[in-house]
Structure formats: structure tokens, C-alpha cells
Amino acid sequence: MDKLELFNRLIDVVSPVNSMGAKAEALSDPLSETGLDSLDLLMMAIYLSDIYGVPEEIAKTMQPLTVNDMFVFMEKHATKTPTNLQEALDSVK
């Protein structure tokens, strides 16, 4: 599954009003440069936690700096793994 595409598609879910300028160009992009504000990033973490089955108490300890940091954390603590992009998106809508 393309993690960068998942992140960018989730932007429309977490920030439907402000998503026009928000985007990550690479997994190495700092989260501060994606165009998402702190509430958007919190919502992104919540949705990714749902997708990967990361318990809330563990998800609260995440302190990512880059887009990839979010995925590394989620994969490390995952209790489920989405098999494809559509499955991941369907699980949060």
C-alpha cells in the first residue's frame, strides 16, 4: 500500500474544508510543512490509529516529526494491517 497516497487521501477526510493546500510530497516531509494544523494532525493520528488498530493509550504517546514517523509508529504498534488503500479508507468513513 502506498503510504504517501494514504496520507494525502486522508487529508480530505480529516480536513475537508482546509484540504485544498494541504499535501505531502514525500514521506520524509516534516508534518509542519504539509499544510495541516494541529487539530488536523490530531485527527490524522486518530484515523491512522483506527486503520492500524493502535490502542488510544498507545497512540497518545506518538510524537512524529515527519509523515513517515507516523507510519513507523503505527506499524510498530499495529494490531491490524490494511491490505490496500481502499480498505484503509473505507475503515474511516
N, C-alpha and C positions, 0 to 999 in steps of 0.2 A: 504494500500500500504506500502511496506517495504521501509522506507526512506533510510536506510543504503544501500540497494541494488540499489536504485535510484541514490544515491550519487556516488557509485562505478561504476555504468554503465555510468554515465555522465562523469566520468574521461576520458573514451575513446573518448568522443565527444570533451571535452574541451582541452585535451592534447594528441592527438593521437600518437605523436612521443615520448613523455616522459612518457607515462602512465604505462610502464612496472613495475616500482617500486612503483607507487602511489596507495594507498588504505587506506580506513578507516576500522578499525576492530570493532569499536563501535561508536554510536552516540556521546558518551562523549569524543571521541578523539579530542585533540586540532588540529585545522586546520594546524598548523605548523608542525605536525607530520604525515601528510597524504602523504607527498612527492610531493605536488603541490606547485608551486612557485606562486608569487603574481599575475602574469598575468593569470595563470590557475585559481586561486581563483576568480579573477575578471570575467573571462568567466563563471565560475560555477555560480556566483551570477546572471549574465545576463540570463543564461539558466533557472535557477530556477525562476527568475522573470517572464520569459515568461511562464513557466509551471503553475505558480500560479497567473498569471495576475497582478503582482505587478507593479504599475507605476514606471517608471525610476526615477523620482524625489524622490520617497519614498525609492526605492531600494538603492539609493546612500547614504542613511543615515545608512545603516546596518553596524554594527561593531561586527561581530561574532568572538568568540574565539574558539568555538567547532563546529563540524558538526551539532549537534543538534541546536545550536544557529541560524544557517542559516534557518533551517526548522521552528523553533518557530517564527522567524521574518517573513518568507514568509507566514505562516499560519495566522499570526496576520493581515497582510495587503492584504491577498488574495482577488481577485475579481473572481477567479475561482478555482475549486478544481479538480485535476485529479482523476479519479475513479480507475485507475490501472496503473501499471508500464509501460505497452506497450503504453498506451495513452500518458503518460507523455513523454516517449522517442520519440514517433512519432511527438510530437508537436515541437521538437527542431531539427529535422533532415531535 
